[in-house]
Amino acid sequence: MSILSEIVATRAYDPDAIPAALRRRARRSMPIQGEKILVLACDHPARSALGAGNDPMAMASREEVLERCAQILSHSSVSGFLGTADMVEDLALMGALDNKLVWGSMNRGGLLGSSFEMDDRFTGYTAKGIDASHLDGGKMLTRINYEDAGTVATLEACAESIDDLSSYGLNAMVEPFISRWSDGKIVNDLSPDAVIHSIAIASGLGTTSRNTWLKLPCVPEMERVMESTTLPSLILGGAVSEDPETTFRQWNDALSLPNVIGLVIGRSLMFPPNGDIDGTVNKLVEML
């Protein structure tokens, strides 16, 4: 029986096996001082972002996506996973999340290419659901568009979610960008100054930042960028690079900064240009 068939059978005829799998999942502790972590991210499909590299439908096959995730997570040096409830539950049923940190993706309402993309509502996990599922934290995308009124509702929802997560003692992973509309599409400003502005805004959300981490792009002048925050930060992978060696060097340089505590990589890890998933994992682990 295929992975897909097994999961479908469980979902159809034994749905209580899903919370049971989450309850019995072996947990791991948050990183200790000096430890750098590597987290696999796969929450893109829920925002209708299925593309990777030159293939706009790279993540269309759920079975293939699960197989790739399980292959990556089978490496003991991969510290965790970030995804929506459907992905987390499928992987938990497969036993792929044992001894991993797991973050639930919270706001996926700002669908890629939609007219309401900046009104990024919390359609995924809630803090209560994350706690009930025995996960370690929640992740929220926080795009800030000075010309789109949908931004303020997203900021307010992010602040409330940070507080909710903190009330459960859970980690809040905040992914901020300064964004703008361009030819009907949302474009993130990856200039150093824009990233610094996004960090300043995201850092002030909520009534406490004690459990807040940032998920940030790797941009030029990262040393200056990271001087703008005391919050622990993870470097995100972004789109699959046409020049992975240069990208790896940039990530490696960023990891030397004191407040960068790891990497959160998705498509660049699941769909590496050379097709070598295991080799890419090993190369990233060497940086940590």
C-alpha positions in Angstrom: 0.0 0.0 0.0 1.3 3.4 -0.9 1.9 6.2 1.6 -1.1 8.1 0.1 -3.3 5.0 0.4 -2.3 4.4 4.0 -2.9 8.0 5.1 -6.2 8.2 3.2 -7.4 5.0 4.9 -6.5 6.3 8.3 -8.2 9.7 7.7 -11.3 8.0 6.4 -11.7 5.2 8.8 -9.6 6.0 11.9 -9.3 9.8 12.3 -8.7 9.5 16.0 -5.3 8.0 15.1 -4.2 11.5 14.1 -4.3 13.1 17.6 -3.0 9.8 19.0 0.1 10.0 16.7 0.7 13.6 17.8 0.4 12.7 21.5 2.9 9.9 21.3 5.4 11.8 19.1 8.8 11.8 20.8 9.7 15.5 21.5 13.0 17.2 21.6 14.1 20.3 23.5 14.6 23.8 22.2 18.2 24.6 21.2 20.7 25.2 23.9 23.2 28.1 23.9 25.6 27.7 21.0 23.5 25.2 19.1 22.3 26.1 15.6 19.3 24.4 14.1 18.1 23.4 10.6 14.3 23.4 10.1 12.4 22.1 7.0 9.6 24.4 5.9 6.6 23.2 3.9 3.7 25.5 4.4 3.7 27.0 0.9 1.0 24.8 -0.6 -1.7 26.2 1.7 -1.1 29.6 0.3 -1.5 28.3 -3.3 2.3 28.6 -3.8 3.1 25.2 -5.4 6.0 26.3 -7.5 9.7 25.5 -7.1 12.4 26.5 -9.5 11.0 26.6 -13.0 8.1 24.2 -12.2 5.0 26.1 -11.2 3.4 22.8 -10.0 6.4 21.2 -8.3 4.5 20.6 -5.1 1.2 19.4 -6.7 1.7 15.7 -5.8 1.1 15.3 -2.0 2.7 11.9 -2.0 5.9 13.2 -3.6 6.0 16.2 -1.2 5.6 13.8 1.8 8.3 11.5 0.5 10.7 14.4 0.1 9.9 15.8 3.5 10.3 12.3 5.1 13.6 11.9 3.4 14.9 15.2 4.7 13.5 14.6 8.2 15.1 11.2 8.4 18.5 13.0 8.9 19.0 13.2 12.7 20.8 16.5 12.2 17.6 18.1 10.8 16.1 19.7 13.9 12.6 20.5 13.0 9.6 21.0 10.7 7.3 23.9 9.9 4.0 23.3 8.2 0.2 23.5 8.2 -2.0 21.0 10.1 -2.5 18.7 7.1 1.2 18.3 6.5 2.0 18.0 10.2 -0.7 15.3 10.7 0.4 13.3 7.6 4.0 13.4 8.7 3.1 12.5 12.3 1.2 9.4 11.0 4.3 8.5 9.1 6.4 8.8 12.2 8.6 11.4 10.5 8.3 14.0 13.2 9.8 12.1 16.1 12.5 13.9 18.0 11.9 17.1 15.9 10.8 20.6 16.9 7.5 21.4 15.1 6.0 24.8 14.3 2.5 25.1 13.1 1.8 27.6 10.3 -0.9 30.1 11.3 -1.8 32.6 8.6 -2.3 31.3 5.1 -5.3 33.5 4.1 -3.2 35.8 1.9 -3.3 33.6 -1.1 -0.6 34.0 -3.7 -1.8 36.3 -6.5 -5.1 37.2 -4.9 -6.5 40.7 -4.7 -6.7 40.2 -0.9 -3.2 38.9 -0.5 -2.2 41.6 2.1 -5.2 40.8 4.3 -3.4 37.7 5.5 -5.9 36.1 7.8 -5.1 33.4 10.3 -6.8 30.4 8.5 -4.3 27.8 9.8 -3.2 26.8 13.3 -4.3 28.8 16.4 -2.2 28.9 19.6 -4.8 26.6 21.3 -4.5 24.1 18.4 -0.8 24.2 18.5 -0.8 23.4 22.2 -3.4 20.7 21.7 -1.3 19.1 19.0 1.8 19.0 21.2 3.8 21.2 18.9 6.5 23.6 19.9 5.4 26.9 18.4 3.6 28.8 15.7 4.8 30.7 12.6 3.2 33.8 11.1 4.0 35.7 7.9 4.0 39.4 8.6 4.0 41.4 5.4 3.9 45.2 5.8 2.6 47.3 2.9 2.3 51.0 3.7 -0.1 51.4 0.8 -2.5 48.6 1.6 -5.0 48.9 4.5 -5.1 45.1 4.9 -1.7 45.4 6.6 -3.1 46.7 9.9 -5.5 43.8 10.4 -2.6 41.4 9.8 -0.3 43.2 12.2 -3.1 43.2 14.9 -3.7 39.5 14.4 0.0 38.7 14.6 0.3 40.7 17.8 -2.6 38.8 19.3 -1.2 35.4 18.2 2.2 36.2 19.7 0.4 36.9 23.0 -1.7 33.7 22.7 1.4 31.6 22.0 3.2 33.1 24.9 0.3 32.3 27.2 0.9 28.6 26.4 4.7 29.0 26.7 5.1 28.4 23.0 7.5 29.9 20.5 6.4 32.6 18.1 8.3 32.6 14.8 7.6 35.9 13.0 8.5 36.3 9.3 8.4 40.0 8.5 8.8 41.8 5.1 8.2 45.3 3.8 6.1 44.6 0.7 4.4 46.5 -2.1 2.1 46.0 -5.0 3.8 45.9 -8.4 1.8 45.0 -11.6 -0.8 43.3 -9.6 1.6 41.2 -7.6 3.1 41.5 -4.1 6.9 42.0 -4.1 9.0 41.9 -1.0 11.6 44.6 -0.6 14.9 42.8 0.1 17.1 45.9 0.6 19.0 46.0 3.9 17.1 49.1 5.1 13.7 47.6 4.3 14.6 44.4 6.2 15.8 46.5 9.2 12.4 48.4 9.1 10.5 45.1 9.1 12.5 43.8 12.0 11.8 46.9 14.0 8.1 46.6 13.4 7.9 42.8 14.0 9.9 43.0 17.2 7.4 45.4 18.8 4.3 43.2 18.3 2.5 41.9 21.3 2.7 42.5 25.0 5.8 40.4 25.4 8.6 39.2 23.0 10.0 36.7 25.4 9.2 33.8 23.1 9.5 35.6 19.8 12.0 34.6 17.1 12.4 36.1 13.7 12.5 34.4 10.3 14.5 36.6 8.0 15.8 36.7 4.4 19.5 36.7 3.8 20.3 40.0 2.2 23.4 42.2 1.6 25.0 43.8 4.7 23.6 41.1 7.0 25.9 42.2 9.8 24.3 45.6 9.8 20.9 44.1 9.4 21.3 41.9 12.4 22.6 44.7 14.6 18.9 45.9 14.6 17.6 43.2 16.9 18.2 41.2 20.1 15.7 38.6 19.0 17.0 35.1 18.0 16.7 34.8 14.3 16.5 32.1 11.7 17.6 32.6 8.1 14.9 31.6 5.5 15.6 29.9 2.2 13.2 31.7 -0.2 12.9 30.7 -3.8 15.2 28.1 -5.3 18.4 29.9 -6.3 19.9 29.6 -9.8 23.3 30.0 -8.1 23.1 27.7 -5.0 26.8 27.9 -4.2 26.7 31.6 -3.7 23.5 31.3 -1.7 25.2 28.7 0.6 28.1 31.0 1.2 25.7 33.8 2.1 23.9 31.6 4.6 27.2 30.4 6.0 28.3 34.0 6.6 25.0 34.8 8.2 25.3 31.9 10.6 28.4 33.4 12.1 26.4 36.3 13.5 25.5 35.9 17.2 21.8 36.3 16.9 21.4 34.0 14.0 20.6 30.6 15.5 19.8 28.5 12.4 18.2 28.1 9.0 14.6 27.5 7.9 14.7 26.1 4.4 11.9 24.8 2.2 11.9 24.6 -1.6 15.7 25.0 -1.8 16.0 21.8 0.3 13.1 19.9 -1.2 13.9 20.7 -4.8 17.6 21.4 -5.0 18.8 22.3 -8.6 21.1 19.3 -8.7 18.4 16.9 -7.5 20.6 15.7 -4.6 18.4 16.1 -1.5 20.7 14.2 0.9 23.8 16.0 -0.4 22.1 19.3 0.2 21.1 18.4 3.7 24.7 17.4 4.5 26.0 20.6 3.1 23.7 22.7 5.2 24.4 20.7 8.3 28.1 21.4 7.8 27.4 25.1 8.1 25.7 24.7 11.6 
